């Protein structure tokens, strides 16, 4: 798809802004990796070979009986007995001496026939965000070779929770920002373009809506319907869309009597075409100026709600919940450092990216 000349100029301006361009690359890599979090941090193997067949436990359910066990429940791949069954091809002695069988499978043959008949491909971090780990001492435990960022007060791996929490925060922010921006831009455009009684009625609605306590509504709705990701998304959009209304309204009020708008009206062009094809591009600079604040505010809102206990379900991988644990466990500074640097890097990259987008849309800005 070929870009129009004006969009080509915008892309050139964005690329010349080195800070924004490299922030986009770094953020894209981090977010792209987090989309495959199940393949990076998981307590289930990515791929298993057993008796000549291949299994994908990270995506599918396999009972213990599929690997020569006795139970029909899902195989616990972290158990040494299950690992022995897979590697040895179902050798019954795995229940008596699994470690010895695995060592023999890796180092020697028995009766001229190799014991190792299968293998297990584990993720880089062999823990999921909700895996309870066996650790030496008490939780939270300090970083070590097994847990690169330590564990939290429930003995869950912090690195795994950061990866999943980063993905959850970004997806939540993108969904809320896109939806609330669309609603806010449409509402502001209607107000500014038509003005008069339409603008007056909308302004009164916004005043009433802005006075509604968002936190109380979220608490009440969660008490009635229970905490969930999509309910929080809906409630955040419900209270977040007015953020762009004022800026878009002001731009449309300023441009509604410009000559090109009056000429388009005289030629019979429809109001919606004038608003969103001719007037909206001129309002994009002011609109994009507000977007970094909306994005950072949405991330901060999610973290604050989780910190206060009114956000996502307690089982969800939450960066706000990690911050709360840092506050409650001052003897474990690695939790505070992890939460701080995660938020600092994430918010800085997003702000730099959207500053670059804003400047790229501004015809007065040029970069050498």
N, C-alpha and C positions, 0 to 999 in steps of 0.2 A: 504494500500500500504506500503510494507516494504522498509525501506531505505537501501541503500547500506552501507557497513562498513565505507567507507570514509565520507558519509553524516551523518551517526550516530555519528562519531567523531566530525564533524562540529557542529552538534546540541548540543552535550555535551559541547563543548567549548563555544557555545553561551549561554547556560543555566548557565554555571559557571561565565559568565560575568554578575554579578548581575545588574549593572547599565543598560546594554543593555536589559536584560531580563525583568526587571520591567518597563523599558521605553516602551517595546513592549506591555506589558499587559495594561499599562495606555493608550497608544495611541490607541490600539485596542478597548478598552472600549469607549473612547471618539469618535473615528471615527464610531464605530458601533452605538452609540446613535445618532450621527449626520445623519446617513443614514435613520433614522426614524424621521427626523426633523418635518415632517408634523403631526406626532402623538404627538410631544412634544410641538411645538409652532405653533399655527394655530388659526385663527379667526372663523373657522368652527368646529362644534362638531365632535368628533370621531364617536359617535353613538347616535342615537335619537330613542326613542320609542314613537309612536304616534298612538292612536287608535288601539293598539295591533300589529302594524307593526313596523319593525325595518328599519332604514335608516342610511346610511353611508355618510353624507355630505362631509367628508374630501376627499372622492374619487369620488363621483358622484354629478351630478347636479340635484337639486330638486327645482321646482318653488314654489313660495309662496302659490299657490293654493293647493299644496299637503298637506299643513298644515291648510287649512281652510281660507287662505287669498284671496285677490282679484286679485293680480298681477301674471302674467305669468313669470316674471323675477325671477332670483334666490333669494331664501329667504335670508334675512340678519339676521343671527342667533343672532347677537348682539343686535338687536332691542328688547325692552322689550315686544312689542306686539306679535312678533313671538314666543318668549319664553312662553308667556302666552297662546297662541293658542296651542302650543305643550303640555304644562303641563296640561291644562284644557281639552284637547281633542277637541278643536275647539269652545270653548264658545264665543259667539258673544260679550259679555260684555268686552272682552279683549281690544276692541278698545276704550272703555270709561274709564276703570279703571284697566289697566293691573297689576299694582303693587299690588292693593288690591286683585285682583283675585289670584295672585301667593301666597300672604300671606295666604289667606283663604284656598288655595289648600294644603299648607304645614301645617296649624295649625288646621283646622276644617272641618266639613262636612256641607253641605247645604241640608236640607230636607232628612237627613239620607243617602245621596249618596255622596261619596267622590268626590271632584272636581278634585284632582290630578289623571289624567289618563295616563300621559306620563312623560318622563324624558329626560334630556339632559346630555350626558357625554362629557365634554369639556377637551381639552389638559391641561397640567400643566401650560403652558403659553398661555393664550387665545388671543394671537396676532400672526399674521404672520409677515414675514420680511417687507412687504409692507403695513401693516395696519396703517392707520392714526388714531391716538387716540385722544380722547377728554381729555385734561389735564387741570389742574388748573394752571393758569399763562401762561408764554411764554415758547416756546421750544428753546433750549433743556431743559428738566426738570431733576431735580436731582433724584437719585434712591429713591424708596419708596416701599411700600408693593405691589403695583400693577406692577410697572416696576422696577425689581430688579437691573438693571444696568442703569436705567434712560432712557430717550428718546433722539433722535438726533434732529437736527434743523428742521426736518419735522414731529416731534411728532411720529416717529416710534420707536418701542420698541428695545432697543439696544441688550438685551439678545437674542431675536429672530433673529436679524440680525447676531449676532456672531455665533449662531448655524448653520444657513444656510450658512454664509460666510465661516466658518471652513470647512464644507462639500464641498463647491464649490472649495475652494483653494486646498484641498487635492485631489479631483478628477481631477482637472486640472493638478496638479503636477504629479500624478501617470500616467495619460495618456501621457503627454508630455515626462516624464522621460523614460517610457517603450518604446515608439515609437522611440524617438531620440537615446536611447541606442542601440536598435536593429540595426538601420541604421548605427550608428557610429561604432559599433563593426564589422559589416559586411564590411564596407568600410575600416576600419583600418586593418582587417585581410587580405583582398585582397591585400592591399598595401604592408603589411609586408611580406606576404607569397610569392607573385610573384616577388616583387621588380622590379628593372630594369626600363624599359620604363613605365610600369603600375604605379609604384610608382611615377615616375617623373611627369606623366600627372596628377595624382590625387593631388599631392602636389601643382601644379600650379593652379588647380581648387580650392583647399582649400584657397590658398592665395587670389584669386579673390573674393571668397565667403566671406572670413573673412573681407574683406575691404568694403563689402556692408553695408550701414547704416541701421541697423534693425529698429530703431525707425521711420525713414522716410518712409520705406516700409510699416510698420504697419499703419501709419497715412494715406498714400496714399490709401492703400487697404480699410481701413475703410471709407474713404471719397467716394470711388467708390461703395463699396458693402454694406456699413453699418456695424455697430458694432454687433458682435455676438460671442457667446462662441466658437463654432466650428471653425470659421474663425481665432480667436485668437490662438486656439490650433494648427491649421495647420501652421500658420505663426511662432509660437514659435518652433515647430518641425523643420520647414524649416531652421531656423537659429541655432537650438540647437544641431543638430546631430554631428557637427564637434568636440564637446567638448571631446569625447572619442577617436577620431580617432588617435591622436598623441600617447596616451598611448598604445593602442592596437597595433598600427603599430610598436612601439618600441619593444614590447614584441615578436611580431611575427618575426621581423628582427633578434632578438637575438636568437630565438629558431629554425629558419628555417634550420639551418645546424647542429642541434643536432643529435646525433646518432640514436635516436628512430624515428626521422622524416625521416632520410635517409634510415633507415631499412624499414619503412612503404612504402616509395616510391619504394624501390627495390622489395617489395612483391606485388606491383601493387595496393595498396590501393589508392582510389580516392583522389584528392586534397581536396575536400570539407569534406570528412571524416577525413582526417589528420588535417585540419584546426579547425573544430568545435567539434571533438570528442577527439582529442589528444592534440592539442596545446592550444585551448581556455581555458580549465581548469587551465593550468599553468599561463595564463594571467589574471585570475579572481581577484587575490589579487590586482594587480595594477589597474584593472578596478574598483573594488569596492572602492578603495581609493578615486577615483574621484567622485563617486556617491553622497556622502553627499553634496559636493559643487554644483553639478548639481541640486539636489533637493532644497536646500536652495536658490540657485540662481533663480530657476524657481518661487518659492513662492515670492521672492523679486521682480522679474520682473513683475509678475501679480499685486502685491501691488503698485509698482512704476507706472505702466501704469494707474491703476485706480486712483492713487493719482494725476497724471498729467491730467486725463480726457481722456486718449486715450486707455482705457482698455475695460472692459465689459460694456454693456448698463447700463445707469444710473439707471434703475429699478432693476438691479441685486443686490443681497446681497453681498457687496464687503467689505473686510477688509481694502483694500486700501482707499476706499471712506470714511470709518469710520475714518481712520487716517487723511484724508484731513479735515473732520469735526472737529476733535480735534484741528487741526492747526487753523482753522477759528473761533473756539469758545473757546478761552483760558479761558473764565469765567466758562467753564464746564469741570473741570479737570477729571471727571469720564470717559469722552470719550477717553482722552489720556491714562489714566491708563488701561482701557479696551483693547484698541488697543495694547498697549505695552505688557501686560501680555499674551494676546492671541498669539501674534507673538513669544514672548519669550518661552512660554511653547511648542508651536507647533514645532518651529525650534529646540529647545533643545532635545525634544523627538526623532525627526527624525534623528538628528545627532548622538545621543547615539545609536539608533537602528542600523544604517548603520556602525558605528564604530565597533559594536559588530559583525555584519555580515562580515565585512572585516577581523577582527581578527580571526573569526571562519574559514575562508577559508585559512588563513596563517598557514602552517604546523609548522612554527617556534614558533607560539604563543601557550602557554598552560596556563590554569587557574586552580587554586587549589580550 
